[in-house]
Amino acid sequence: MMRPDCVKGEMHMKRKRDQLRKIEFVRGFTKHAAGSVLVKWGGTWVLCTASVEDKVPPFLKGSGRGWVTAEYSMLPSSTCGGRKERDIKRLRQDARSTEIQRLIGRSLRAAVDMAKLGERQITIDCDVLQADGGTRCASITGGMVALEDAVGKLLEAGTIDENPIVHRVAAVSVGICDGRPTLDLDYEHDSTAEVDLNVVMTDDGRYVELQGTAEHNPFTEKALDALRALSRKGLKRIFALMGRND
């Protein structure tokens, strides 16, 4: 029997080019993490958890500043292409996962005033349970929600005096598919897109990172402007879906 996430062309054909997939944030999904959220983003599901430790990397010791970092992994049965081997079996992380977790960390650090966090580290773990395109965007956005909840607990406990989160960040993918700008690429769109662009942005409209690639032919500035405008439309809706902002 074919798994639901392997069915081609069924879900995204019902979606308009400027429409997001259904997105849901299930907060408090796990019991022990300082912050946790299950992100259901169309057929992509990512569990994001936040852990707080009273330590920082060596280069920050004695600085009074904190740190936010991230780890990313795809579980063995998260894709329809057969079982994905765990990194531990190869004794190293694959290059794609390394690149994505660095992106998640950079993106979330852009949301935080490290001096207000104090000398402690928050690690965001992003585990992909099911993949149908856009796992890095779901991880960044879900990681932001988990980070907010962890910081909320630090404030409630009186561990920190001021909220170190200065703004939210979120991410979305856009691309040129069949010659037309398309929002929020699922796997089928992503695998056939002529242009693929991931956009990470703050809730006040500033860019944290743009990752864009022409898969076949170079694209024009006009196409880039259209994609950026479409991403802004999608991100405005995503920020609203993220819920409370204490």
Salt bridges, closest charged atoms under 4 A:
ASP5 OD2 - ARG3 NH2 3.19
ASP18 OD2 - LYS233 NZ 2.64
GLU53 OE2 - LYS55 NZ 3.64
ASP54 OD1 - ARG120 NE 3.66
ASP87 OD1 - ARG90 NH2 2.37
ASP94 OD2 - LYS84 NZ 3.35
ASP94 OD2 - ARG90 NH2 3.63
GLU99 OE1 - ARG136 NH1 3.08
GLU148 OE2 - ARG168 NE 2.89
ASP149 OD1 - ARG27 NH2 2.53
ASP149 OD1 - ARG244 NH2 3.20
GLU162 OE1 - LYS116 NZ 3.72
ASP178 OD2 - ARG17 NH2 3.77
ASP184 OD1 - ARG21 NH2 3.04
ASP186 OD2 - HIS12 ND1 3.35
ASP186 OD1 - HIS189 ND1 3.33
GLU188 OE1 - HIS12 ND1 3.80
ASP204 OD2 - ARG206 NH2 3.06
GLU209 OE2 - ARG106 NH2 2.77
ASP225 OD1 - ARG228 NH2 2.84
ASP246 OD2 - ARG244 NE 3.43
